[in-house]
Amino acid sequence: MINDLTAARQQMALSLGFHIVFAVLGVGMPWLMLYAEWRGLRTGDERWTALARRWSKAVAVLFAVGAVSGTVLSIEFGLLWPAFMARFGSAIGLSFTLESFAFFLEAIFLALYLYGWKRLPPRVHLLCAVPVALGGMASALFVTTANAWMNGPVGLVAEEPLAGSSIGTARDGVPVATEPLGPFLAPTAGPQLVHMGLAALLCTGLAVAAVYAVAMLRDPSKRDGYHRRGLAAGAVLGLVSAPLQVVVGDWATRAVAEWQPAKFAAMEGVERTVDGAPFHAGPVEIPNALSLLLHFDPNARVVGMDAIAPPDRPPAAITHVSFQIMIVIGTALVGLAALAAWLYLRRRRGAPHPAGHRWFLAAMAVAGPAPFVALIAGWIVTEVGRQPWIVYRVMRTPEALTTQTGLATYLYATAAVYLALSVALVAILRRIARGPTPPDPSVALTRTEVPA
């Protein structure tokens, strides 16, 4: 039987992992839905409108699941970590308050959007999708500010500073006052917010593209205008986000190196502080590359794990492996984006449509789950890499744990519920995806017309 601290941490990891996978789809899908309906109105092409109608059903399901799983996470904060909420609830309160307003905005206009098909004027109906997309993104980012504050807390007014830190705390660990805007002023907020927003678009785009790619691989008759539009919309959103995410990831890594050196040392696997640190890309070691990438100086000093007091060191192995997984997937997706851009340019010069290449469809099908793996790996880096702190250098995780015992039972029960919900949700989304498609006025691509 695992101990209560481990059970509480694993339950939070399970809840966050479940929520984040479906939440990012709930954040990204309204943007695709909005784009598809706009294209339908602009061009008069009913295939775009049909895509918007189908995607709106998926948005409704994902919204419901995201709302429920997000509520579970909020409750778990109070049940499992009451000392954290008692001390720092006021520090992150504004973030969750604004998230609630964004959630209600999204819910109200989503109801109008779903009810308004053929009841509202087309342009009014389209405008109803705008608050849905903006509210979903804002909701996710407001919550992310709270996590950013936990990684780089600011705005704590106290009697005396924490030893060795510029962050203030009272003698008994309770802040005298907190700055309401602290989560938005945290040094890690900027890169973490942009990184999360792009992750939602990246995951959504490639997941949608993968659905249509798999359909085309299974049935060549589905390489028609309707499915090609679905593939193209998802692929463009996902593959355009991929190189941007790499740039933002570099920004986020620099912020971690500056504000959380222990996490950075674990991420990069730097055991000892060294001048001219090498960069490890899997088994390949590039001399001085890490110092060059981080400080633009091949001989710059990089802080290693040996500079961190043993009680303050995060679990290095899982943090490092997760970071490497994220890098490998990000690099592969950038390569796929470059390949797709090349196929698009060839298409403009008269070459076959990318949907005619089975190898490209297979690559898009494989790319569908890849960003979700990177997403989970990124959150492992963020959360495990911050340990042993729940609020970095202010409050340790064991200090925040509830005094209630037997938490392993709640973990197993939560796992069973989430497993059942996952199966049901996937079944519903598959049913939506397999629904009838509208008549296609274009000539469908066949095996003989398009080289495989």
C-alpha positions as CSV (number, residue, x, y, z in Angstrom):
1,M,0.0,0.0,0.0
2,I,1.4,3.4,-1.0
3,N,1.7,6.1,1.6
4,D,-0.7,9.0,1.7
5,L,1.6,11.6,0.3
6,T,2.3,9.4,-2.8
7,A,-1.4,8.6,-3.2
8,A,-2.3,12.3,-3.0
9,R,0.3,13.2,-5.6
10,Q,-0.7,10.4,-7.9
11,Q,-4.3,11.3,-7.7
12,M,-3.5,14.9,-8.7
13,A,-1.4,13.6,-11.5
14,L,-4.2,11.3,-12.7
15,S,-6.8,14.1,-12.5
16,L,-4.6,16.6,-14.2
17,G,-3.6,14.1,-16.9
18,F,-7.3,13.2,-17.7
19,H,-8.4,16.8,-17.6
20,I,-5.6,18.3,-19.7
21,V,-6.0,15.9,-22.6
22,F,-9.7,16.7,-23.1
23,A,-9.4,20.3,-21.9
24,V,-6.9,21.2,-24.7
25,L,-9.4,19.8,-27.2
26,G,-12.1,21.8,-25.7
27,V,-10.0,24.9,-26.0
28,G,-8.8,24.3,-29.6
29,M,-11.9,22.9,-31.2
30,P,-14.0,26.1,-31.0
31,W,-11.3,27.9,-33.1
32,L,-11.6,25.2,-35.8
33,M,-15.4,25.4,-35.6
34,L,-15.3,29.1,-35.9
35,Y,-13.0,29.0,-38.9
36,A,-15.0,26.3,-40.7
37,E,-18.3,28.2,-40.4
38,W,-16.6,31.5,-41.5
39,R,-15.3,29.8,-44.6
40,G,-18.7,28.3,-45.3
41,L,-20.3,31.8,-45.1
42,R,-17.5,33.4,-47.1
43,T,-17.4,30.9,-49.9
44,G,-20.9,29.4,-49.9
45,D,-19.3,26.0,-49.6
46,E,-21.7,23.8,-47.6
47,R,-18.9,21.3,-46.8
48,W,-17.3,23.9,-44.5
49,T,-20.6,24.5,-42.8
50,A,-21.1,20.7,-42.4
51,L,-17.7,20.5,-40.7
52,A,-18.7,23.3,-38.3
53,R,-21.9,21.5,-37.4
54,R,-20.2,18.2,-36.7
55,W,-17.3,19.9,-34.8
56,S,-19.9,21.8,-32.7
57,K,-21.2,18.4,-31.3
58,A,-17.7,17.5,-30.3
59,V,-17.2,20.9,-28.6
60,A,-20.3,20.3,-26.6
61,V,-19.2,16.9,-25.4
62,L,-15.6,18.1,-24.6
63,F,-17.0,21.2,-22.8
64,A,-19.0,19.0,-20.5
65,V,-16.2,16.7,-19.7
66,G,-13.7,19.5,-19.2
67,A,-16.1,21.3,-16.8
68,V,-16.6,18.2,-14.7
69,S,-13.0,17.1,-14.6
70,G,-11.9,20.7,-13.9
71,T,-14.3,20.9,-11.0
72,V,-12.8,17.7,-9.6
73,L,-9.4,19.2,-9.7
74,S,-10.5,22.3,-7.8
75,I,-12.1,20.1,-5.1
76,E,-9.0,18.0,-4.8
77,F,-7.0,21.1,-4.1
78,G,-9.1,21.7,-1.0
79,L,-9.4,18.0,0.1
80,L,-5.8,16.9,-0.5
81,W,-3.9,20.1,0.1
82,P,-5.8,22.1,2.7
83,A,-2.8,23.8,4.2
84,F,-1.8,25.1,0.7
85,M,-5.2,26.6,0.1
86,A,-5.4,28.1,3.6
87,R,-2.1,29.9,3.2
88,F,-2.1,30.8,-0.5
89,G,-5.7,30.7,-1.6
90,S,-5.8,34.5,-1.7
91,A,-2.7,34.5,-3.9
92,I,-4.3,32.4,-6.6
93,G,-7.9,33.4,-5.9
94,L,-8.1,36.1,-8.7
95,S,-6.9,33.5,-11.3
96,F,-9.8,31.1,-10.5
97,T,-12.3,33.9,-10.2
98,L,-11.5,35.2,-13.7
99,E,-11.5,31.6,-14.9
100,S,-15.1,31.3,-13.7
101,F,-16.2,34.4,-15.6
102,A,-14.5,33.0,-18.7
103,F,-16.2,29.7,-18.2
104,F,-19.6,31.2,-17.8
105,L,-19.1,33.4,-20.9
106,E,-18.1,30.3,-22.9
107,A,-21.1,28.2,-21.6
108,I,-23.7,30.9,-22.4
109,F,-22.6,31.5,-25.9
110,L,-22.0,27.8,-26.6
111,A,-25.6,27.2,-25.7
112,L,-26.7,30.0,-28.1
113,Y,-24.4,28.5,-30.8
114,L,-25.7,25.0,-30.4
115,Y,-29.4,26.1,-30.2
116,G,-29.0,28.7,-32.9
117,W,-28.4,26.5,-36.0
118,K,-31.1,27.6,-38.5
119,R,-32.7,29.7,-35.8
120,L,-30.3,32.7,-35.8
121,P,-29.2,34.7,-38.8
122,P,-26.0,33.2,-40.2
123,R,-23.7,36.1,-39.3
124,V,-25.2,36.3,-35.8
125,H,-24.7,32.6,-35.3
126,L,-21.1,32.9,-36.4
127,L,-20.5,35.7,-33.9
128,C,-21.8,33.5,-31.1
129,A,-18.8,31.3,-31.7
130,V,-16.3,34.1,-31.0
131,P,-16.9,34.3,-27.2
132,V,-16.9,30.5,-27.1
133,A,-13.4,30.4,-28.6
134,L,-12.1,33.3,-26.6
135,G,-13.7,32.1,-23.4
136,G,-12.3,28.6,-23.7
137,M,-8.8,29.9,-24.3
138,A,-9.0,32.5,-21.5
139,S,-10.3,29.9,-19.1
140,A,-7.3,27.7,-19.7
141,L,-4.8,30.5,-19.5
142,F,-6.3,32.0,-16.2
143,V,-5.8,28.6,-14.5
144,T,-2.3,28.4,-16.0
145,T,-1.4,31.6,-14.2
146,A,-2.0,29.9,-10.9
147,N,0.4,27.2,-11.8
148,A,2.9,29.7,-13.1
149,W,2.8,31.5,-9.7
150,M,3.4,28.2,-7.9
151,N,6.6,27.9,-10.0
152,G,7.7,31.5,-9.5
153,P,5.8,33.0,-6.5
154,V,5.8,36.8,-6.2
155,G,3.7,39.3,-4.4
156,L,4.0,37.8,-0.9
157,V,4.3,40.6,1.7
158,A,5.8,39.3,4.9
159,E,7.7,40.1,8.0
160,E,11.0,38.8,6.9
161,P,12.3,37.1,3.7
162,L,12.9,33.4,3.3
163,A,16.5,32.5,3.8
164,G,18.4,32.6,0.6
165,S,15.5,33.9,-1.4
166,S,14.0,37.2,-2.4
167,I,10.5,35.8,-1.8
168,G,9.0,37.0,1.5
169,T,7.3,34.8,4.0
170,A,6.2,35.2,7.6
171,R,8.0,33.5,10.5
172,D,5.4,30.7,10.7
173,G,5.1,30.3,6.9
174,V,1.9,32.2,6.6
175,P,2.0,35.3,4.4
176,V,1.0,38.6,6.0
177,A,-0.6,39.7,2.7
178,T,-0.6,38.6,-1.0
179,E,-0.7,40.6,-4.2
180,P,-3.8,39.7,-6.2
181,L,-2.0,40.2,-9.5
182,G,0.8,38.0,-8.4
183,P,0.0,35.1,-10.7
184,F,0.1,37.5,-13.7
185,L,3.4,39.0,-12.6
186,A,5.2,35.7,-11.9
187,P,8.4,35.5,-14.0
188,T,7.3,32.2,-15.4
189,A,3.8,33.4,-16.4
190,G,4.6,34.7,-19.9
191,P,6.3,31.7,-21.4
192,Q,4.1,29.2,-19.6
193,L,0.9,30.9,-20.9
194,V,2.0,31.1,-24.5
195,H,3.4,27.5,-24.3
196,M,0.0,26.3,-23.0
197,G,-2.1,28.2,-25.5
198,L,0.0,26.9,-28.4
199,A,-0.1,23.4,-27.0
200,A,-3.9,23.5,-27.1
201,L,-3.9,24.5,-30.8
202,L,-1.2,22.0,-31.7
203,C,-2.9,19.1,-30.1
204,T,-6.3,19.9,-31.5
205,G,-5.1,20.5,-35.0
206,L,-3.2,17.3,-35.3
207,A,-5.9,15.2,-33.5
208,V,-8.5,16.5,-36.0
209,A,-6.2,15.9,-39.0
210,A,-5.4,12.4,-37.8
211,V,-9.1,11.5,-37.7
212,Y,-9.6,12.4,-41.3
213,A,-6.2,10.9,-42.3
214,V,-7.3,7.6,-40.8
215,A,-10.6,7.7,-42.6
216,M,-8.9,8.3,-45.9
217,L,-6.5,5.5,-45.3
218,R,-9.3,3.0,-44.5
219,D,-11.6,4.1,-47.3
220,P,-10.1,5.8,-50.4
221,S,-13.5,7.0,-51.5
222,K,-13.4,9.4,-48.6
223,R,-10.6,11.4,-50.2
224,D,-13.3,13.8,-51.2
225,G,-13.7,17.5,-50.7
226,Y,-15.3,17.2,-47.3
227,H,-12.6,15.0,-45.8
228,R,-9.8,16.9,-47.4
229,R,-11.1,20.2,-45.9
230,G,-11.2,18.6,-42.5
231,L,-7.7,17.2,-42.9
232,A,-6.4,20.6,-44.2
233,A,-7.9,22.7,-41.5
234,G,-6.5,20.5,-38.7
235,A,-3.1,20.1,-40.4
236,V,-2.6,23.8,-40.9
237,L,-3.6,24.6,-37.3
238,G,-1.3,21.9,-35.9
239,L,1.7,22.2,-38.2
240,V,1.8,26.0,-38.1
241,S,1.8,25.8,-34.3
242,A,4.7,23.2,-34.2
243,P,7.6,25.5,-35.1
244,L,6.2,28.3,-33.0
245,Q,6.0,25.9,-30.0
246,V,9.7,25.1,-30.4
247,V,10.6,28.8,-30.2
248,V,8.3,29.4,-27.2
249,G,9.7,26.2,-25.6
250,D,13.2,27.7,-25.8
251,W,11.9,30.9,-24.1
252,A,10.3,28.8,-21.4
253,T,13.5,26.8,-20.9
254,R,15.5,30.0,-20.4
255,A,13.0,31.2,-17.8
256,V,13.3,27.9,-15.9
257,A,17.1,28.1,-16.0
258,E,16.9,31.6,-14.5
259,W,14.2,31.1,-11.9
260,Q,14.3,27.3,-11.2
261,P,17.9,26.1,-11.6
262,A,17.2,22.8,-9.8
263,K,14.5,22.0,-12.3
264,F,16.7,23.0,-15.2
265,A,19.6,20.8,-14.0
266,A,17.1,17.9,-13.8
267,M,15.7,18.6,-17.3
268,E,19.1,18.8,-19.0
269,G,20.7,16.0,-16.8
270,V,23.4,18.4,-15.6
271,E,25.0,16.6,-12.7
272,R,27.8,19.0,-11.9
273,T,28.2,22.7,-12.4
274,V,30.5,23.2,-15.4
275,D,31.8,25.8,-17.7
276,G,31.1,25.0,-21.3
277,A,28.3,22.4,-20.6
278,P,27.6,19.9,-23.4
279,F,24.1,19.3,-24.8
280,H,22.8,15.8,-24.9
281,A,20.4,14.8,-27.8
282,G,19.7,11.2,-26.8
283,P,23.0,9.3,-26.9
284,V,24.7,12.1,-28.9
285,E,26.7,14.7,-26.9
286,I,27.5,18.1,-28.5
287,P,30.3,19.8,-26.7
288,N,29.7,23.3,-25.2
289,A,26.3,23.4,-27.0
290,L,24.1,23.8,-23.8
291,S,26.1,26.8,-22.7
292,L,25.9,28.3,-26.1
293,L,22.1,27.7,-26.4
294,L,21.4,29.1,-22.9
295,H,23.9,32.0,-22.6
296,F,25.1,32.5,-26.2
297,D,28.5,31.8,-24.9
298,P,30.1,28.3,-25.4
299,N,32.1,28.7,-22.2
300,A,29.3,30.0,-19.9
301,R,28.7,28.3,-16.6
302,V,25.7,26.1,-16.2
303,V,24.5,25.2,-12.7
304,G,24.4,21.5,-12.0
305,M,22.6,19.3,-9.5
306,D,25.6,19.4,-7.2
307,A,24.9,23.1,-6.4
308,I,21.5,22.2,-5.1
309,A,21.1,21.1,-1.5
310,P,20.1,17.4,-1.4
311,P,16.7,18.0,0.3
312,D,15.8,20.5,-2.5
313,R,16.6,18.3,-5.5
314,P,13.8,17.2,-7.7
315,P,13.5,13.6,-9.1
316,A,16.0,13.9,-11.9
317,A,15.5,10.8,-13.9
318,I,11.8,11.2,-14.8
319,T,12.2,14.9,-15.3
320,H,15.1,14.4,-17.7
321,V,13.4,11.6,-19.7
322,S,10.1,13.6,-20.0
323,F,12.0,16.6,-21.2
324,Q,13.8,14.5,-23.8
325,I,10.5,13.0,-25.0
326,M,9.2,16.5,-25.5
327,I,12.2,17.6,-27.5
328,V,12.1,14.5,-29.8
329,I,8.4,14.9,-30.5
330,G,8.7,18.7,-31.1
331,T,11.6,18.2,-33.5
332,A,9.7,15.5,-35.4
333,L,6.6,17.6,-35.7
334,V,8.7,20.5,-37.1
335,G,10.1,18.1,-39.7
336,L,6.5,17.0,-40.6
337,A,5.5,20.7,-40.9
338,A,8.4,21.3,-43.3
339,L,7.4,18.3,-45.3
340,A,3.8,19.4,-45.5
341,A,4.9,22.9,-46.7
342,W,6.9,21.2,-49.4
343,L,3.9,19.1,-50.6
344,Y,1.8,22.3,-50.5
345,L,4.2,24.1,-52.8
346,R,4.3,21.1,-55.2
347,R,0.5,21.1,-55.2
348,R,0.4,24.7,-56.4
349,R,2.7,23.7,-59.2
350,G,0.3,20.9,-60.4
351,A,1.5,18.0,-58.3
352,P,-1.1,15.6,-56.7
353,H,-3.0,16.6,-53.6
354,P,-1.2,15.5,-50.4
355,A,-4.2,13.4,-49.5
356,G,-3.3,11.2,-52.4
357,H,0.0,10.1,-50.7
358,R,-0.7,7.2,-48.4
359,W,2.7,7.8,-46.6
360,F,1.7,11.4,-45.8
361,L,-1.7,10.3,-44.5
362,A,0.0,7.6,-42.4
363,A,2.4,10.3,-41.0
364,M,-0.6,12.5,-40.1
365,A,-2.3,9.6,-38.4
366,V,0.8,8.9,-36.3
367,A,1.2,12.7,-35.6
368,G,-2.3,12.8,-34.0
369,P,-1.4,11.3,-30.6
370,A,2.2,12.6,-30.6
371,P,1.5,16.1,-29.2
372,F,-0.6,14.7,-26.4
373,V,2.4,12.5,-25.3
374,A,4.5,15.7,-25.4
375,L,1.8,17.6,-23.5
376,I,1.8,15.0,-20.6
377,A,5.6,14.9,-20.7
378,G,5.7,18.7,-20.4
379,W,3.4,18.7,-17.4
380,I,5.6,16.0,-15.7
381,V,8.5,18.3,-16.2
382,T,6.6,21.3,-14.8
383,E,5.2,19.5,-11.7
384,V,7.7,16.8,-10.9
385,G,10.6,19.2,-11.6
386,R,9.2,21.6,-9.0
387,Q,9.4,19.1,-6.2
388,P,9.9,19.0,-3.3
389,W,8.0,22.3,-3.4
390,I,4.3,22.9,-3.9
391,V,5.1,26.6,-3.9
392,Y,8.6,27.0,-5.1
393,R,11.0,27.7,-2.2
394,V,8.1,28.8,0.0
395,M,6.2,25.7,0.9
396,R,7.1,22.0,0.7
397,T,4.7,19.5,-0.7
398,P,4.4,17.4,2.5
399,E,3.6,20.5,4.5
400,A,0.5,21.0,2.4
401,L,-0.9,17.5,2.7
402,T,-4.2,16.8,4.5
403,T,-4.1,15.0,7.9
404,Q,-6.7,12.5,6.6
405,T,-5.4,9.0,6.1
406,G,-6.3,6.2,3.6
407,L,-5.9,8.4,0.5
408,A,-4.9,5.4,-1.6
409,T,-8.6,4.3,-1.6
410,Y,-9.6,7.6,-3.1
411,L,-6.9,7.2,-5.7
412,Y,-8.2,3.8,-6.9
413,A,-11.8,4.9,-6.9
414,T,-10.8,8.0,-9.0
415,A,-8.9,5.8,-11.4
416,A,-11.9,3.6,-11.9
417,V,-14.2,6.5,-12.6
418,Y,-11.8,8.2,-15.0
419,L,-11.4,4.9,-16.9
420,A,-15.1,4.5,-17.4
421,L,-15.4,8.2,-18.4
422,S,-12.6,7.8,-20.9
423,V,-14.2,4.8,-22.6
424,A,-17.6,6.5,-22.8
425,L,-16.1,9.7,-24.1
426,V,-14.0,8.1,-26.8
427,A,-17.1,6.0,-27.9
428,I,-19.2,9.2,-28.2
429,L,-16.5,11.1,-30.2
430,R,-16.1,8.1,-32.5
431,R,-19.9,8.0,-33.0
432,I,-19.8,11.7,-33.9
433,A,-16.9,11.1,-36.3
434,R,-18.7,8.2,-38.1
435,G,-21.8,10.2,-38.8
436,P,-23.1,10.6,-42.4
437,T,-21.2,13.1,-44.6
438,P,-22.9,15.6,-46.8
439,P,-23.1,15.1,-50.6
440,D,-19.9,16.3,-52.2
441,P,-20.2,18.2,-55.4
442,S,-16.5,17.8,-56.1
443,V,-15.1,14.7,-57.8
444,A,-13.8,12.3,-55.2
445,L,-10.2,11.3,-55.5
446,T,-9.7,7.6,-56.2
447,R,-6.8,5.2,-56.2
448,T,-6.4,5.5,-60.0
449,E,-6.7,9.3,-60.0
450,V,-4.2,10.0,-57.3
451,P,-0.9,8.1,-56.9
452,A,-0.5,6.4,-53.6
